[in-house]
C-alpha cells in the first residue's frame, strides 16, 4: 500500500511539474508569451526576433520583428489562454500549444503571416503556412530571412564577425504585383497607401501629401529616415502628421 501511495504521489508530482498554465496573456514577442506569470514558448512556430529587420531588392528595410510583436499584442494581450504543455526547452521555458476562445493561437499567427511553421519541432502548422505564402500574407509579402537563420547569423557575428552569408541563411524574395498581395503589408511601407508622410529637412516637421497637391509627385519616401505611407488622412493625423499647405 505504501508503495502504491508513493507511486501515485510521484506521478502527481511529475504531472504538476509539466502542467501548462492557464490565464491572462502578456505578449513578449511573436512566439513567446507569459501566461499567468509563466513563460510559454508556443509549440512548432517561429516568429521574427524583435530586433530583426526585413526587406529585399523589391522592398525597403523595415522593422518586421517589432511589427509582429505589436500585431500579436493587438490580438492576444490580456486575453485568457488555455495551454497544453508539449515540452520544456533548453532555456527552461514551457513549450505549449495554447488556445484563446477555442482557437489555436499558433495557427492564427502562422495563417496570418505573423510567424512560420517550425517544422523541426512539428508539422502542426505546415498547411497554415503554405496558405499564407500562396496569398503573400503578412511576412510572406516581403523579403525575410527565417528567424532561425537570423539567430544563427547573429551568433556567428558575435563569435567571429563572419558575414551572414557564411551561415547559409537564405533571403526569400516574393513578387508582390497584385493589390491583394500588397494589402497584407503594414501601411507604413505599403506604396498602395497613397498618402506620403514626409519629414522636413529644414525643421523636422512631419507633413503628409495627398494625391493632387503640388508637391505630391516630387515627394520621395525614405523609410530609413522615418518617413512612411498612410492609407487615410485620419491615420496620418492620428500619427502626428499635418497636411501640407501646398
C-alpha angles and dihedrals in degrees: 000000000000090000091052092051091048091051092049091048091050092050091048091048092051092048091052091049091056098038115125119226128249122202145072119350128232110188113224095174139324096298104020126074137173105226113192088336097311119114110238125190107202113241121253099353131103125197129187118276113255092249093046119119126204135202142104141195090299100045136038124254112270138170099261096162094058090042092055091049091051093047091048090052091052089055103040115010110129095002122128116259130196110203136191116202119231101171147332116252128221091267092057094253121143110248108212148156110237134193131199116198088348095304122120107246094205093052092050092052095046096043089049092054094246095115140015132239107261096214093178087072101034145332093234095119102030095114093042090057093046090053091052092047094052091057095038090239119180112321091010088070094068141038112279138168110225112260091240091053091046091054090047091051092049091052092048091049092051094047102043110357087243119159122262090245090070090065095061091240114163128214113209118217116203126195107234101185101138131073089234091059094045091050090073094059119097109263092241093068100027115107088193083077099080103202113096118216107205130183115217114241090210103053107000094246115160108232130173127209125205126204111279097033115122097249098036097099094046094049114102124196119227111187091188088064093050096261119138151168127264130199096207140017091240089057090050093049092047088055091054101261125132128213118261113254091223 
